[in-house]
Amino acid sequence: MKKAIMSFIGAMMILSLAACTPTTEKNKTGEVKQTNGVADRRPDTTAPKLDVVSVYQVSEDGTKLTGTMEAVEELNAQTLVDLLIEYGVLEEGTKIISFKEEGSIEEVGPSVIEIPGYEIDNTMTDHIILDLNQLPDKYQDKVIEAVANTFLENIHAVRMTLKVDGETVREDLSLVDLSESQSEQK
């Protein structure tokens, strides 16, 4: 009986050791590699490259802006408008009538424009013009700030003009104007 129990214990030890030893697997080139039971952690080269963007939205009481980061496959004006709709800043059905980028800081000269706390470089756009088909009435000043913040930061522009159906709502919006209005709210 002791012999049978010892044989059974020995067999269990052999099976448990076999289960704990590292396994090998062949990859496509035929070479053997040790995995130690851990998945290979290499970046997926087939995954799309994503841009990280900042989306500003108006708080529920309409007194301040909050920011959120999002990843997008393609950074363009339409993507930003879609995100602003998704976050409730703009209403469903808001469309871009036109979007223009005018001049670069390199053409204007970076020393001409100074924004405290904001680093200007030669790759930035001097001025963007966004014309939308509609703009919500509720908290309109904060909505304008959220749209401008989102576009200025992500498009890397210094100034912005916002239009609705071709009529200028606000000209020369900049991050300074927006940050000053936020500090007045505090």
Phi, psi and omega in degrees: 000317178300322180296320180292318179295316179296323178293318179296315178297318178298318179295320179295321178296318180296317179295319181290324176293322179294324180289334183267353181281148179298146178260159176246150175222149179267132174264186189297335182275355178093354179278150182264136177226151179274134178250341183051030177075005181255136179293147178292128186251067177255149178296146177280108183287348179268351180291145180291148175280132184247144172262141176263128182236155175261132178239124180260139178225160182272136178297162183301327180272357175076017184262341183210170177256147172236152182244149178223147176259140178226154174252132180229150179285324182225122179269111176207175184300318182295321178299318180294318177297318178300318178294320178296326175291314181302322181271007173080011178284312177254156182276155174306142179091357177289130181231155176275122174279314175204156177215125180229143171249127183239124174066156175242162179297329179300321179289319183282322183105116185298336182283346180285326184251125177230125176237115181303132179077008182225123184273122179266131175234168186292346182271355183284151174277140180288313189213135173239149178235120180244124178244117180253160179279341179201162178213131182295149179280326184293126180053043189304319179299317179289325176297316178299317178297318180296316179297313182296314178303313182299314182288312183300317182290317186276328178276349182061058179242158181266318183230157181215143170245130179250128179237155172231120183051042176085349180263131182291126177267314177212140178247155174050042172294138176220168179296333176295312179304317183290317181292326177294319181291330176290320180291332176292331181286336186285000000 
